[in-house]
């Protein structure tokens, strides 16, 4: 069987290797860039957080988050790690459940996939943007931008999404599937930095801290997250911010990001900490009242925001002043103005509507023999390896199903 795969990223390579597990299947991977896996090289800041051992449907989003369940159940994190081990990749797991190649470089992941496909005689056609695809007379015809034409029995669309535009994110896959009659949702950047009013972030540019985050509108909590936050001149970034970004990208105007600094301490504990500091070191300057608990730059900015003179002596600070400092620490509010764009996003929120595909095979309900996998579908995961796990799970399912090998997953 001849199987065409449009997209040489994570899900496309997984699909190709899976389909090629039968020598009766011939696979051709089309990649618009000069080499396969280029976008994969940029994941995890070049380290490639290739999965998370905690991957489960509750970490995924979209119009129907349960759609990811069958693929994850058939090929979950442990299956993925055994599969990569069979390709020669050595990995390590962090306490959080995030898994990285032992080499700590994404190139190792790309290399084992690329070399394995070469060893199995999989064909790759690089630097070829696919301009058009259609089904005619029982065959799928794929046309390149310069008029090249190829014919296949089965076609898998694995083009990825619009995220990471600098390293290859495009909307081509959505357009190809729309040409087959599939509906596409609104597309928004996710796992992306947040733009906020920057009066209280710009002075802290580059400073990192742990925080509890809430996305609020008029006092109503829309989403929560917790983790590292890094301040920037445009707003905030970091893993905790990324987990909040999907909700922020779809929330609309009038929202604020509220940071709870010192998240391990409640307001009463914070006030008592400062009272103890005042009692023990009454001649300290106010700028030193949070020394030992918080980054000095953040502490000074909190005092400015709370309108506490930096040079005041601790003995001169009233309980009311300490309460104002504690309130600022517990509600460091940043009005939301938007997100950075697809160029900076790690994943696309939205995609091709999953109702048009069978979750057990990822075959189109509209066009028999057409499959889709990875980010081009309306499935996106939390930060921490979940999106690459979806790429491996869905790519393998699509490849095996298209190649008539689905029983290999049982």
C-alpha positions in Angstrom: 0.0 0.0 0.0 1.3 3.5 -0.9 0.9 5.9 2.0 1.6 9.6 1.7 2.3 11.7 4.8 2.2 15.5 4.6 4.5 16.8 7.3 7.8 15.6 8.6 7.5 16.7 12.2 6.9 14.6 15.3 3.5 13.1 14.4 4.4 12.6 10.7 7.6 10.8 11.5 5.8 8.6 14.1 3.2 7.8 11.5 5.7 6.9 8.8 7.7 4.6 11.1 4.6 2.9 12.3 3.1 2.3 8.8 6.5 1.0 7.7 6.4 -1.8 10.3 4.9 -3.7 7.4 7.2 -4.1 4.4 4.0 -4.2 2.3 3.5 -0.5 3.0 5.5 2.1 1.2 5.7 5.6 2.8 6.6 9.0 1.5 6.9 11.9 3.8 6.6 15.4 2.4 8.3 18.2 4.3 8.1 21.9 3.2 11.4 22.7 5.0 14.9 21.5 4.0 15.0 18.7 6.5 12.5 16.8 8.6 12.1 17.5 12.3 13.3 21.1 12.3 10.4 22.3 14.5 11.1 19.4 16.8 14.7 20.7 17.3 13.3 23.8 18.9 11.2 22.1 21.5 12.0 22.4 25.2 14.5 25.2 24.5 16.4 22.7 22.3 16.3 19.9 24.9 13.1 18.3 23.7 10.7 17.5 26.5 9.5 14.4 24.6 6.8 13.2 26.9 5.4 13.4 30.5 4.8 10.2 32.4 1.6 11.8 33.8 0.1 12.2 30.3 -3.7 11.5 30.5 -6.8 13.0 28.8 -7.3 15.5 31.7 -4.2 17.4 30.5 -5.7 18.0 27.0 -8.0 20.7 25.6 -10.1 21.3 22.6 -13.7 21.1 21.5 -13.8 17.5 22.7 -10.9 16.8 25.1 -12.0 13.2 25.4 -11.1 12.7 21.7 -7.4 12.2 22.7 -8.3 9.3 25.1 -8.2 6.3 22.7 -4.8 7.3 21.1 -3.3 7.9 24.5 -4.7 4.7 25.9 -3.3 2.7 23.0 0.1 4.3 23.1 0.8 6.2 26.3 4.1 7.5 27.8 5.5 4.1 28.8 4.8 2.7 25.4 6.4 5.8 23.9 9.6 5.4 26.0 9.9 1.7 25.1 9.4 2.6 21.4 12.1 5.3 21.6 14.4 2.8 23.4 14.0 0.4 20.6 15.2 3.2 18.2 18.3 3.7 20.4 17.3 6.8 22.4 18.4 6.9 26.0 16.2 9.1 28.2 15.9 10.5 31.8 12.9 11.4 33.8 12.7 14.5 36.1 10.7 14.4 39.3 7.9 16.3 37.6 7.4 13.5 35.2 9.0 15.4 32.3 11.2 13.1 30.1 14.2 14.4 28.1 16.9 12.6 26.1 19.9 11.8 28.2 22.0 13.9 25.8 19.8 16.9 26.8 19.6 17.9 23.1 16.6 17.6 20.7 19.0 16.6 17.9 19.2 13.1 19.5 15.5 12.6 19.1 15.4 13.8 15.5 18.4 11.7 14.6 17.0 8.4 15.9 13.7 9.1 14.1 15.4 10.1 10.8 17.9 7.3 10.8 15.2 4.7 11.7 13.1 5.8 8.8 16.1 5.7 6.4 16.9 2.2 7.7 13.3 1.1 6.9 13.5 2.6 3.4 11.0 5.3 4.1 11.1 8.0 1.5 11.4 11.7 2.4 10.8 14.6 0.0 12.0 17.8 1.6 11.8 21.4 0.5 8.4 20.6 -1.1 5.4 22.6 0.1 2.3 20.7 -0.8 0.0 23.0 -2.7 -3.0 20.8 -3.2 -4.4 17.3 -2.3 -7.5 15.6 -3.5 -9.1 12.2 -3.8 -9.8 11.1 -7.4 -10.8 7.7 -8.6 -10.0 6.0 -5.3 -6.5 7.6 -5.2 -5.1 10.5 -3.3 -3.3 13.0 -5.5 -0.7 15.3 -3.9 0.6 18.2 -5.9 3.7 20.2 -5.0 4.2 23.9 -5.4 6.0 23.5 -8.7 3.4 21.1 -10.2 4.9 17.8 -9.1 2.2 15.2 -8.6 2.2 12.0 -6.5 -0.5 9.3 -6.1 -1.3 7.3 -2.9 -3.8 4.8 -1.6 -3.9 6.5 1.8 -3.1 10.0 2.9 -2.1 11.2 6.4 -2.1 15.0 7.1 0.4 15.7 9.8 1.4 19.3 9.0 1.4 20.6 12.6 -0.1 24.0 13.5 0.6 27.6 13.3 2.7 27.8 16.5 6.4 28.3 16.2 6.1 30.2 12.9 9.9 31.0 13.0 10.7 27.3 12.8 8.0 26.2 10.4 4.6 26.7 11.9 2.0 27.2 9.1 -1.7 26.9 8.5 -1.3 24.6 5.4 -2.6 21.5 7.1 -5.9 23.3 8.1 -6.3 24.4 4.5 -5.7 21.0 3.1 -8.2 19.4 5.4 -10.7 22.1 4.8 -10.3 21.3 1.1 -11.6 17.8 1.9 -14.7 19.3 3.7 -13.5 19.4 7.3 -14.3 22.4 9.5 -11.6 24.3 11.3 -12.1 26.2 14.6 -10.6 29.6 15.4 -6.9 29.3 15.9 -5.1 31.0 18.8 -1.6 30.9 20.2 -1.1 28.8 23.4 1.8 28.0 25.7 2.9 31.5 25.0 4.0 34.6 26.8 1.4 37.0 28.1 1.3 40.8 27.4 0.3 42.8 30.4 0.3 46.4 31.5 4.1 46.6 32.2 4.5 49.3 34.9 5.2 46.5 37.4 7.0 44.0 35.1 9.5 46.1 33.2 11.6 46.9 36.3 11.9 43.2 37.0 12.9 42.1 33.5 14.7 38.7 33.6 13.8 38.0 37.3 12.2 34.6 38.0 10.1 33.5 40.9 7.6 30.9 41.9 4.0 32.1 42.0 0.3 31.0 42.0 -1.5 32.6 39.1 -5.1 33.3 38.4 -6.8 34.8 35.4 -9.6 37.0 36.5 -12.4 39.2 35.2 -14.3 41.5 37.5 -13.3 39.2 40.5 -14.4 36.0 38.8 -11.6 33.4 38.4 -11.4 32.1 34.9 -8.3 29.8 35.2 -5.5 29.0 37.7 -2.0 27.8 37.4 1.2 27.5 39.5 4.8 27.5 38.6 7.8 29.6 37.7 7.1 33.1 36.4 9.7 35.3 34.6 9.1 39.0 34.3 9.7 40.8 31.0 9.3 44.2 29.5 6.1 43.1 27.7 4.6 41.2 30.6 5.3 37.7 32.0 6.6 34.3 30.7 7.6 31.0 32.2 6.0 27.6 32.7 3.3 28.9 35.1 2.3 31.5 32.6 2.2 29.0 29.7 -0.3 26.9 31.6 -2.5 30.0 31.9 -2.0 31.2 28.4 -4.7 29.0 26.6 -7.4 30.5 28.8 -5.9 34.0 28.4 -5.8 33.8 24.6 -9.5 33.1 24.4 -10.8 35.1 27.4 -11.3 38.4 25.6 -10.9 41.9 27.1 -11.2 43.1 30.6 -9.0 40.4 32.3 -6.1 40.5 34.7 -3.4 38.1 35.7 -3.0 38.0 39.4 0.2 36.6 40.9 0.3 35.3 44.4 4.0 35.7 45.3 5.3 33.6 48.2 2.7 31.0 47.3 3.7 28.7 50.1 2.7 31.2 52.8 -0.8 32.6 53.4 -1.4 36.2 54.3 -1.3 35.7 58.0 2.0 33.9 57.8 3.5 36.7 55.7 2.4 39.3 58.1 3.8 37.4 61.0 7.1 36.9 59.2 7.3 40.7 58.8 6.3 41.3 62.4 9.1 39.0 63.5 11.6 40.8 61.3 10.4 44.2 62.7 10.8 42.9 66.2 14.2 41.3 65.7 15.8 44.0 63.5 14.0 47.3 64.1 16.7 49.4 62.6 16.6 47.6 59.2 15.4 49.6 56.3 12.0 48.7 54.8 13.7 47.5 51.6 15.2 44.6 53.6 12.0 43.4 55.3 11.5 40.6 52.8 15.2 39.6 52.5 15.5 35.8 52.8 12.0 35.3 51.5 11.9 36.9 48.1 14.2 38.1 45.4 15.5 41.6 46.4 14.3 43.3 43.2 10.8 41.9 43.6 10.8 42.9 47.2 11.7 46.5 46.4 9.1 46.6 43.6 6.4 45.3 46.0 7.2 48.0 48.5 7.0 50.7 45.8 3.7 49.3 44.7 2.5 49.2 48.3 3.6 52.9 48.7 6.0 52.0 51.5 9.2 54.3 51.6 12.2 52.1 51.0 14.3 54.0 53.5 11.9 53.8 56.4 13.1 51.9 59.4 11.2 48.7 60.3 10.3 50.1 63.8 8.4 52.9 62.0 6.2 50.5 60.0 2.7 50.0 61.4 0.8 46.8 61.3 -1.4 48.5 58.6 1.7 49.1 56.5 2.7 45.4 56.9 -0.8 44.4 55.9 -0.5 46.5 52.7 2.7 44.8 51.8 1.2 41.4 52.4 -1.9 42.3 50.3 0.4 43.3 47.4 2.3 40.0 47.7 -0.9 38.1 47.6 -2.5 40.1 44.7 0.2 41.3 42.4 -2.3 42.3 39.7 -1.3 42.8 36.1 -4.0 43.9 33.6 -3.9 41.5 30.6 -3.5 43.2 27.2 -3.1 40.0 25.1 -0.5 37.3 24.2 2.5 37.2 22.0 1.8 35.7 18.6 2.2 32.4 16.8 5.9 33.2 16.3 6.5 32.7 20.0 3.8 30.1 20.8 4.7 26.5 21.5 1.3 25.1 20.4 -1.9 26.1 18.6 -5.2 26.2 20.5 -7.9 25.1 18.1 -7.6 23.2 14.9 -9.5 20.8 12.6 -12.7 19.8 14.3 -12.3 16.3 15.8 -15.9 15.4 15.3 -15.0 14.8 11.6 -12.6 11.9 12.6 -12.9 8.5 14.3 -10.9 8.7 17.6 -10.2 5.0 17.4 -8.4 5.3 14.1 -8.0 9.0 13.3 -9.6 8.3 9.9 -11.8 11.0 8.4 -15.5 10.4 8.7 -15.9 12.3 5.4 -13.2 10.9 3.2 -12.3 7.2 3.6 -8.5 6.7 3.6 -7.7 10.2 4.8 -6.2 10.5 8.3 -5.0 13.4 10.5 -2.7 13.5 13.5 -0.9 15.8 15.8 -1.4 19.5 16.2 -3.5 20.0 13.0 -6.4 18.5 15.0 -8.2 20.5 17.7 -6.3 18.9 20.5 -3.7 20.8 22.6 -2.0 19.9 25.9 -0.6 21.5 29.0 3.0 22.6 29.2 5.4 19.8 30.1 5.7 17.3 27.3 2.0 16.6 26.8 1.8 18.0 23.3 4.7 15.8 22.0 3.0 12.8 23.7 -0.1 13.6 21.6 2.1 13.8 18.5 3.6 10.4 19.2 0.3 8.8 20.2 -1.8 10.2 17.4 1.0 9.7 14.8 1.4 6.1 15.7 -2.3 5.4 15.7 -2.8 7.1 12.3 0.2 5.3 10.8 -0.9 1.9 12.0 -4.5 2.4 11.0 -3.6 3.7 7.5 -1.2 0.8 7.1 -3.7 -1.9 8.1 -1.6 -2.7 11.3 -3.8 -1.5 14.1 -3.7 -4.8 15.9 0.0 -4.0 16.6 -1.2 -1.5 19.3 -3.1 -4.1 21.2 
